[in-house]
Amino acid sequence: MTRRVVAAIDIGASGGRVMAGIIDDARVTLDPVHRFANAAVENDGHLRWNITALFEDVLRGLSLLAAKYPETESIGIDTWAVDYALLGGDGALLAEPISYRDTRNIDAARRVHERDPHAELFAINGLQFLPFNTIYQLAAEQRGPRWKDARHLALIPDLIAYWLTGELYTEYTNATTTGLVDVSTGRWSPHLIERLRIRPSMLPPIEQPGTTRGTLLPAIVERVGLPPSTVVTTVGSHDTASAVVGVPASGPNFAYIASGTWSLVGVELAAPVVTPAALAANFTNEGGVDGRTRFLRNVGGLWLLQECQRTWGDQGTPQKLHQLLTEAAALPAGGPQIDVDDPAFITPGDMPARITAALVAAGERPAEGPGALTRCVLDSLAAAYGRAIGTVSELTGQPVDVVHVVGGGSQNSLLCQLTANVTDLPVIAGPVEATSIGNVLVQARAIGAADGTLEDLRAIVAASTELTRYEPW
């Protein structure tokens, strides 16, 4: 096979990267040509993303990519879900996007449910209730100063693609996280759009992964130095959708945990599950690549520990992760636990104090010191993973033989071992960069550098990655 090169732009809530994906001899290799930080900041009374600065980092990454890999044929973009930008009639950005962690969403969700109860919404969109879903953010937005001037809504990866190509569409997997897509049709729901008083023209057409979005604009070509023939290919632009493509599963009966800032715990199905039991369990049906359904639960994630570390640093007592994990691993099992899905943990702030308050309120003994608090977080996450995996088997009737942990959490050996112990299942950890690999492989298939089903693509992942296996004990 002739070597082919594509680029993955992969941006999460705490950082981004531009990766070269090299496909050669049925294997894929990643080369991170540029990494950059990302964080929401207070601006104009809201917690906002600096998407303008992020795009500058994207362009810098593409310039470095062009210098090292001038043969790059395609670019794919994935980011976190639910957040969006509003554009005016001329296509210009009206304001930096507001973060899903902004406090405006909680009251907006309450107001939406007064008119449209969650059970009625779930019957149409199949989504887990999360107070920051796009459907609630838009209810808050309609009370803001820019709504009257908005003519287009662009989800974050689609905005970047728009700035690169001039083409504005909405990628399918990310569209399904908004709460505005009919789970039975895969299209924007006219009923929900009408109920929320959204102009249908604001929502760009939905496009499937593997579609050529367009070629780079001349100004972008001149700026970054890539060939004019370079295309932007639509991938699973919700980063979890790309991560699930990058799960190195060898059979159908697997559960996945995309472990990072958030933890996405679920299985892959051929069709959505919108039963009353799924509603009661607060599971979600999100679109996957090739029309698959990601039936999962959004569970608290390593944000809890990241925010603890940030707080300790701000207080003048910085804690290194490896030391925290060493101290946590030395502690016995059976320590205090929290509900990692408590809304009190969503917004930034003094996370150690909030965790302590939650333990006291639940009648648990407080975790004494950073190591014990770290163990509390990891025990709590593993317990939540175990509950979610048990529930997903009950809801779907699909047995789970193995758990695949991908993303940053796959490097956390204590969390992986605790997950194996709680689930009583083997845990396969890796790849860390599952999202970028999934992004690259969807592009590779689109340009003819790989072929086959998702299972064939996953065989490439398994052949290209060093994996670690944890047995329960």
C-alpha positions as CSV (number, residue, x, y, z in Angstrom):
1,M,0.0,0.0,0.0
2,T,1.2,3.5,-0.9
3,R,1.6,5.8,2.1
4,R,-1.2,8.3,2.5
5,V,-1.4,11.2,4.9
6,V,-4.5,13.0,6.3
7,A,-4.8,15.5,9.2
8,A,-7.0,15.3,12.3
9,I,-8.0,18.4,14.1
10,D,-9.1,17.2,17.5
11,I,-10.1,19.8,20.1
12,G,-11.4,19.0,23.6
13,A,-12.5,21.1,26.5
14,S,-8.9,21.4,27.9
15,G,-6.7,21.2,24.8
16,G,-6.4,20.6,21.1
17,R,-4.1,19.0,18.7
18,V,-3.4,18.9,15.0
19,M,-2.3,15.3,14.1
20,A,-0.9,13.9,11.0
21,G,-2.4,10.5,10.3
22,I,-0.2,8.3,8.2
23,I,-1.8,5.2,6.7
24,D,0.7,2.7,5.5
25,D,0.5,-1.1,5.1
26,A,-2.9,-1.4,6.9
27,R,-1.6,0.4,9.9
28,V,-2.1,4.0,11.1
29,T,0.4,6.1,12.9
30,L,-0.2,9.5,14.4
31,D,2.3,12.4,14.5
32,P,1.2,15.3,16.7
33,V,2.5,18.3,14.9
34,H,0.9,20.9,17.1
35,R,-0.7,20.9,20.6
36,F,-2.4,23.8,22.2
37,A,-4.4,24.7,25.4
38,N,-8.1,25.4,25.6
39,A,-10.1,26.7,28.5
40,A,-13.3,28.6,28.9
41,V,-12.9,32.1,30.4
42,E,-15.2,34.7,31.9
43,N,-16.1,37.3,29.3
44,D,-19.1,39.6,29.0
45,G,-20.8,38.0,31.9
46,H,-20.5,34.4,30.7
47,L,-18.1,31.6,30.5
48,R,-16.9,31.6,26.9
49,W,-14.6,29.7,24.6
50,N,-12.1,31.8,22.7
51,I,-12.9,30.2,19.3
52,T,-11.0,32.9,17.5
53,A,-7.8,32.0,19.3
54,L,-8.5,28.3,18.8
55,F,-8.8,28.8,15.1
56,E,-5.5,30.6,15.0
57,D,-3.9,27.6,16.7
58,V,-5.6,25.4,14.1
59,L,-4.0,27.4,11.3
60,R,-0.7,27.3,13.0
61,G,-1.0,23.5,13.2
62,L,-1.9,23.2,9.6
63,S,1.1,25.4,8.6
64,L,3.4,23.0,10.6
65,L,1.6,20.1,9.0
66,A,2.2,21.5,5.5
67,A,5.9,22.0,6.1
68,K,6.3,18.4,7.3
69,Y,3.7,16.6,5.3
70,P,3.0,18.5,2.1
71,E,1.3,15.5,0.6
72,T,-1.6,15.8,3.1
73,E,-4.8,15.1,1.2
74,S,-7.6,15.6,3.7
75,I,-8.5,17.3,7.0
76,G,-11.1,16.1,9.5
77,I,-12.4,18.0,12.5
78,D,-13.8,16.8,15.8
79,T,-14.5,18.7,19.1
80,W,-16.6,18.4,22.2
81,A,-20.4,18.5,21.6
82,V,-23.4,20.7,22.3
83,D,-21.8,24.1,22.1
84,Y,-22.3,26.4,19.1
85,A,-21.7,29.8,17.7
86,L,-24.2,32.3,16.3
87,L,-23.5,33.9,12.9
88,G,-25.0,37.0,11.4
89,G,-26.5,37.2,7.9
90,D,-23.1,37.9,6.5
91,G,-21.7,34.8,8.1
92,A,-19.7,36.7,10.7
93,L,-19.3,35.5,14.3
94,L,-21.6,37.5,16.6
95,A,-19.7,36.6,19.8
96,E,-17.4,34.0,21.2
97,P,-19.4,30.9,22.0
98,I,-20.7,30.4,25.5
99,S,-19.5,27.2,27.3
100,Y,-21.8,24.4,28.3
101,R,-20.5,24.9,31.9
102,D,-22.1,28.4,32.1
103,T,-24.6,28.7,34.8
104,R,-27.3,30.1,32.5
105,N,-28.4,26.6,31.4
106,I,-29.9,25.3,34.6
107,D,-32.8,27.8,34.7
108,A,-33.3,27.4,31.0
109,A,-33.7,23.6,31.3
110,R,-36.4,24.2,33.9
111,R,-38.3,26.5,31.7
112,V,-38.2,24.2,28.7
113,H,-39.5,21.3,30.8
114,E,-42.4,23.4,32.1
115,R,-43.6,23.5,28.5
116,D,-42.2,20.2,27.1
117,P,-41.5,17.6,29.8
118,H,-38.4,15.5,29.4
119,A,-40.4,12.3,28.7
120,E,-42.0,14.0,25.7
121,L,-38.6,15.3,24.4
122,F,-37.0,11.9,24.9
123,A,-39.7,10.2,22.8
124,I,-38.5,12.4,19.9
125,N,-34.8,13.0,20.4
126,G,-33.8,10.0,22.5
127,L,-31.4,12.1,24.6
128,Q,-30.3,11.8,28.2
129,F,-31.2,14.8,30.3
130,L,-28.2,17.0,30.7
131,P,-28.8,20.7,31.7
132,F,-26.3,21.9,29.1
133,N,-27.7,20.1,26.0
134,T,-28.0,22.6,23.1
135,I,-31.8,22.5,23.3
136,Y,-31.6,24.2,26.7
137,Q,-28.8,26.5,25.8
138,L,-30.9,27.9,22.9
139,A,-33.8,28.6,25.3
140,A,-31.3,30.7,27.3
141,E,-29.9,32.3,24.2
142,Q,-33.3,33.5,23.1
143,R,-33.3,35.8,26.1
144,G,-29.9,37.2,25.1
145,P,-29.0,40.3,23.2
146,R,-27.7,38.6,20.0
147,W,-30.5,36.2,19.2
148,K,-32.4,38.8,17.1
149,D,-29.3,39.2,14.9
150,A,-28.5,35.5,14.5
151,R,-29.1,33.9,11.1
152,H,-27.1,30.7,11.4
153,L,-26.2,28.3,14.2
154,A,-22.9,26.5,13.7
155,L,-21.7,23.7,16.1
156,I,-18.0,24.2,17.0
157,P,-16.4,21.7,14.5
158,D,-18.7,22.9,11.7
159,L,-17.7,26.5,12.4
160,I,-14.0,25.5,12.0
161,A,-14.9,23.7,8.7
162,Y,-16.9,26.7,7.6
163,W,-13.9,29.0,8.2
164,L,-11.6,26.6,6.2
165,T,-13.9,25.9,3.3
166,G,-16.8,28.5,3.2
167,E,-19.3,25.6,3.4
168,L,-21.7,25.5,6.3
169,Y,-23.3,22.2,7.2
170,T,-24.0,20.3,10.4
171,E,-22.3,16.9,10.9
172,Y,-24.7,14.1,11.8
173,T,-23.2,12.7,15.0
174,N,-22.8,16.1,16.6
175,A,-26.3,17.2,15.5
176,T,-27.8,14.3,17.5
177,T,-26.3,15.8,20.7
178,T,-28.3,19.0,20.3
179,G,-31.7,17.6,21.2
180,L,-33.1,18.9,18.0
181,V,-32.8,15.8,15.8
182,D,-35.6,13.2,15.5
183,V,-34.0,9.9,16.6
184,S,-36.2,7.9,14.2
185,T,-35.3,9.9,11.1
186,G,-31.9,11.4,11.7
187,R,-33.1,14.8,10.6
188,W,-33.9,18.0,12.3
189,S,-37.2,17.6,14.1
190,P,-39.8,20.1,12.7
191,H,-41.9,19.7,15.9
192,L,-39.0,20.5,18.3
193,I,-37.8,23.4,16.1
194,E,-41.3,24.9,16.2
195,R,-41.8,24.3,19.9
196,L,-38.5,26.1,20.6
197,R,-39.3,28.9,18.2
198,I,-36.2,28.4,16.2
199,R,-36.2,29.5,12.6
200,P,-35.6,26.4,10.5
201,S,-33.2,28.4,8.2
202,M,-30.8,28.8,11.2
203,L,-30.0,25.1,11.1
204,P,-27.6,24.1,8.3
205,P,-28.3,20.8,6.5
206,I,-27.2,17.6,8.1
207,E,-24.2,15.8,6.5
208,Q,-23.0,12.3,7.2
209,P,-19.4,11.3,8.2
210,G,-17.3,10.4,5.2
211,T,-18.6,13.3,3.0
212,T,-16.3,15.8,1.3
213,R,-17.2,19.1,2.9
214,G,-15.2,21.2,0.4
215,T,-11.7,22.3,-0.6
216,L,-9.7,24.9,1.3
217,L,-10.4,28.5,0.6
218,P,-7.7,30.3,-1.4
219,A,-6.9,32.5,1.6
220,I,-6.4,29.4,3.8
221,V,-4.2,27.8,1.2
222,E,-2.0,30.9,1.0
223,R,-1.9,31.1,4.8
224,V,-1.0,27.5,5.7
225,G,0.8,26.3,2.5
226,L,-1.3,23.1,1.9
227,P,-2.2,22.2,-1.7
228,P,-5.4,23.8,-3.2
229,S,-6.7,20.3,-3.7
230,T,-6.7,19.5,0.0
231,V,-10.3,18.7,1.1
232,V,-12.1,18.9,4.5
233,T,-13.8,15.5,5.0
234,T,-16.6,15.3,7.4
235,V,-15.8,12.8,10.2
236,G,-17.6,11.9,13.4
237,S,-17.2,15.5,14.5
238,H,-18.5,14.8,18.0
239,D,-15.2,13.6,19.5
240,T,-16.9,10.6,21.2
241,A,-18.2,9.4,17.8
242,S,-14.7,9.4,16.5
243,A,-13.4,7.8,19.7
244,V,-15.9,4.9,19.3
245,V,-14.6,4.3,15.8
246,G,-11.1,4.1,17.4
247,V,-12.1,1.4,19.9
248,P,-10.0,-1.7,19.0
249,A,-12.8,-4.2,19.6
250,S,-12.6,-7.6,18.0
251,G,-16.2,-8.7,18.6
252,P,-19.7,-7.2,19.1
253,N,-20.2,-7.6,22.8
254,F,-18.1,-4.8,24.1
255,A,-18.7,-1.7,26.2
256,Y,-16.7,1.4,25.8
257,I,-15.6,4.1,28.1
258,A,-14.4,7.2,26.4
259,S,-12.6,8.6,29.5
260,G,-11.5,12.2,29.6
261,T,-13.0,15.4,31.0
262,W,-16.3,13.5,30.8
263,S,-16.8,9.8,30.7
264,L,-19.1,8.4,28.0
265,V,-20.1,4.8,28.9
266,G,-22.1,2.6,26.6
267,V,-22.4,0.2,23.7
268,E,-22.8,0.4,20.0
269,L,-26.2,-0.6,18.6
270,A,-27.9,-0.9,15.2
271,A,-30.9,1.1,16.3
272,P,-31.9,3.5,19.1
273,V,-33.6,2.4,22.4
274,V,-36.3,4.8,23.5
275,T,-38.1,2.7,26.0
276,P,-39.5,4.0,29.3
277,A,-36.7,2.0,31.1
278,A,-34.1,3.8,29.0
279,L,-35.7,7.2,29.9
280,A,-35.8,6.3,33.6
281,A,-32.2,5.2,33.5
282,N,-31.3,8.5,31.8
283,F,-29.5,6.9,28.9
284,T,-29.0,8.6,25.6
285,N,-29.1,7.7,21.9
286,E,-26.5,9.5,19.9
287,G,-25.6,9.1,16.3
288,G,-22.5,7.1,15.3
289,V,-20.6,6.6,12.2
290,D,-22.2,4.4,9.5
291,G,-25.6,4.9,11.0
292,R,-24.7,3.1,14.3
293,T,-26.3,4.3,17.5
294,R,-24.1,5.1,20.5
295,F,-26.3,4.1,23.4
296,L,-24.6,5.5,26.4
297,R,-24.7,7.5,29.6
298,N,-22.7,10.6,30.1
299,V,-21.0,10.1,33.4
300,G,-18.8,12.5,35.4
301,G,-15.2,12.4,34.4
302,L,-11.6,13.3,35.1
303,W,-12.7,17.0,35.2
304,L,-13.3,16.3,38.9
305,L,-9.6,15.5,39.5
306,Q,-8.4,18.2,37.0
307,E,-10.4,20.8,38.8
308,C,-9.0,19.6,42.2
309,Q,-5.5,20.0,40.9
310,R,-6.3,23.5,39.6
311,T,-7.7,24.5,42.9
312,W,-4.7,23.1,44.9
313,G,-2.4,25.0,42.5
314,D,-4.3,28.2,43.0
315,Q,-4.1,27.7,46.8
316,G,-0.3,27.4,46.6
317,T,-0.1,23.6,47.2
318,P,0.3,22.1,43.6
319,Q,-0.1,18.4,43.3
320,K,1.5,16.2,40.6
321,L,-0.8,13.6,39.1
322,H,1.7,10.7,39.5
323,Q,2.1,11.4,43.2
324,L,-1.6,11.7,43.7
325,L,-2.2,8.3,42.0
326,T,0.6,6.7,44.0
327,E,-0.9,7.9,47.3
328,A,-4.4,6.8,46.1
329,A,-3.3,3.4,45.1
330,A,-1.8,2.8,48.6
331,L,-5.1,3.3,50.3
332,P,-7.5,0.4,51.0
333,A,-10.7,-0.2,49.1
334,G,-14.0,0.7,50.7
335,G,-13.4,4.5,51.1
336,P,-15.9,7.2,50.8
337,Q,-17.6,7.9,47.4
338,I,-19.6,10.7,45.8
339,D,-22.2,10.9,43.1
340,V,-20.0,12.0,40.2
341,D,-23.1,13.1,38.3
342,D,-24.2,15.6,40.9
343,P,-24.8,19.0,39.0
344,A,-22.9,20.7,41.8
345,F,-19.7,19.5,40.1
346,I,-20.4,20.9,36.6
347,T,-19.2,24.5,37.0
348,P,-15.6,25.5,37.8
349,G,-14.7,26.3,41.3
350,D,-13.2,24.9,44.5
351,M,-13.7,21.2,43.7
352,P,-12.1,19.8,46.9
353,A,-14.5,21.8,49.0
354,R,-17.5,20.7,47.0
355,I,-16.5,17.1,47.2
356,T,-16.0,17.4,50.9
357,A,-19.4,19.1,51.3
358,A,-21.1,16.3,49.3
359,L,-19.5,13.6,51.4
360,V,-20.6,15.3,54.6
361,A,-24.1,15.8,53.3
362,A,-24.3,12.1,52.4
363,G,-23.2,11.1,55.9
364,E,-19.8,9.9,54.6
365,R,-16.5,10.7,56.3
366,P,-14.5,13.3,54.5
367,A,-11.5,12.3,52.5
368,E,-8.4,13.5,54.4
369,G,-5.7,15.0,52.1
370,P,-5.2,15.1,48.3
371,G,-4.3,11.4,48.0
372,A,-7.5,10.3,49.8
373,L,-9.6,12.7,47.8
374,T,-8.1,11.4,44.6
375,R,-8.9,7.9,45.6
376,C,-12.5,9.0,46.4
377,V,-12.8,10.4,42.9
378,L,-11.5,7.3,41.2
379,D,-13.5,4.9,43.3
380,S,-16.6,7.0,42.6
381,L,-15.9,7.0,38.8
382,A,-15.3,3.3,38.7
383,A,-18.5,2.6,40.6
384,A,-20.4,4.9,38.2
385,Y,-18.9,3.0,35.3
386,G,-19.9,-0.3,36.8
387,R,-23.5,0.8,37.3
388,A,-23.8,2.2,33.8
389,I,-22.4,-1.0,32.2
390,G,-24.7,-3.2,34.2
391,T,-27.7,-1.0,33.3
392,V,-26.9,-0.9,29.6
393,S,-26.9,-4.7,29.4
394,E,-30.3,-4.8,31.1
395,L,-31.7,-2.2,28.8
396,T,-30.4,-3.7,25.6
397,G,-30.2,-7.4,26.3
398,Q,-26.7,-7.3,24.9
399,P,-24.1,-9.0,27.0
400,V,-20.8,-7.3,27.7
401,D,-17.7,-9.5,27.6
402,V,-15.0,-6.8,27.7
403,V,-14.7,-3.1,28.5
404,H,-12.6,-0.9,26.3
405,V,-11.3,2.3,28.0
406,V,-10.0,4.8,25.4
407,G,-8.8,8.4,25.8
408,G,-6.8,10.0,28.5
409,G,-8.3,7.8,31.2
410,S,-6.7,4.7,29.6
411,Q,-3.4,5.9,30.9
412,N,-4.7,5.9,34.5
413,S,-3.8,2.4,35.6
414,L,-5.5,2.7,38.9
415,L,-8.8,3.8,37.4
416,C,-8.6,1.0,34.8
417,Q,-7.9,-1.6,37.5
418,L,-10.7,-0.3,39.7
419,T,-13.1,-0.5,36.7
420,A,-12.1,-4.1,36.1
421,N,-12.7,-4.9,39.7
422,V,-16.1,-3.2,39.9
423,T,-17.4,-4.7,36.6
424,D,-15.8,-8.1,37.1
425,L,-14.8,-7.9,33.4
426,P,-11.4,-7.6,31.7
427,V,-10.6,-4.0,30.7
428,I,-8.6,-3.2,27.6
429,A,-6.9,0.2,27.9
430,G,-6.0,2.2,24.8
431,P,-5.5,3.9,22.5
432,V,-5.0,7.2,24.3
433,E,-5.6,9.0,21.0
434,A,-8.7,7.0,20.0
435,T,-10.5,10.1,18.9
436,S,-7.7,11.2,16.4
437,I,-7.4,7.6,15.1
438,G,-11.1,7.3,14.5
439,N,-11.1,10.7,12.8
440,V,-8.1,9.6,10.6
441,L,-9.7,6.3,9.6
442,V,-13.0,7.8,8.5
443,Q,-11.0,10.1,6.3
444,A,-8.8,7.3,5.0
445,R,-11.8,5.3,4.0
446,A,-13.3,8.4,2.3
447,I,-10.2,9.0,0.1
448,G,-9.7,5.3,-0.7
449,A,-6.7,4.7,1.7
450,A,-8.7,2.1,3.7
451,D,-11.9,0.2,3.1
452,G,-14.5,-2.0,4.8
453,T,-16.8,-1.8,7.7
454,L,-16.2,-0.2,11.1
455,E,-15.1,-3.7,12.2
456,D,-12.4,-3.6,9.5
457,L,-11.3,-0.1,10.6
458,R,-11.1,-1.3,14.2
459,A,-8.8,-4.2,13.2
460,I,-6.5,-1.5,11.9
461,V,-6.6,0.2,15.3
462,A,-5.8,-3.0,17.1
463,A,-2.9,-3.8,14.8
464,S,-1.5,-0.3,15.2
465,T,-1.7,0.2,19.0
466,E,-0.1,-1.2,22.1
467,L,-2.9,-2.1,24.5
468,T,-2.9,-2.9,28.2
469,R,-5.2,-5.6,29.7
470,Y,-6.5,-5.5,33.3
471,E,-8.1,-8.5,34.8
472,P,-10.4,-8.2,37.8
473,W,-9.2,-9.2,41.2
